[in-house]
Amino acid sequence: MLAVEVEPTQVTPTELASFTRQLGAMLDAGVNVLRALRIASQHTGNSALVEVARDVARRLEDGRE
């Protein structure tokens, strides 16, 4: 299971919803998950969300679940 150490209050529900909508749209369009994570993280203005997305991408690249 993925454990991310970010304060829950650092990412608003609106920011998270926008990020996941963007990510889902790209995945539905056939974009590779790593590329989709990188693109979605570039379009969020929240530094905590950017760091979490980058961490998830790094873990996936390393072969982790």
Secondary structure in CASP SS format (residue, H / E / C, confidence):
PFRMAT SS
TARGET T0000
AUTHOR 0000-0000-0000
METHOD secondary structure of the structure
MODEL  1
M C 1.00
L C 1.00
A C 1.00
V C 1.00
E C 1.00
V C 1.00
E C 1.00
P H 1.00
T H 1.00
Q H 1.00
V C 1.00
T C 1.00
P H 1.00
T H 1.00
E H 1.00
L H 1.00
A H 1.00
S H 1.00
F H 1.00
T H 1.00
R H 1.00
Q H 1.00
L H 1.00
G H 1.00
A H 1.00
M H 1.00
L H 1.00
D H 1.00
A C 1.00
G C 1.00
V C 1.00
N C 1.00
V H 1.00
L H 1.00
R H 1.00
A H 1.00
L H 1.00
R H 1.00
I H 1.00
A H 1.00
S H 1.00
Q H 1.00
H C 1.00
T C 1.00
G C 1.00
N C 1.00
S H 1.00
A H 1.00
L H 1.00
V H 1.00
E H 1.00
V H 1.00
A H 1.00
R H 1.00
D H 1.00
V H 1.00
A H 1.00
R H 1.00
R H 1.00
L H 1.00
E H 1.00
D C 1.00
G C 1.00
R C 1.00
E C 1.00
END
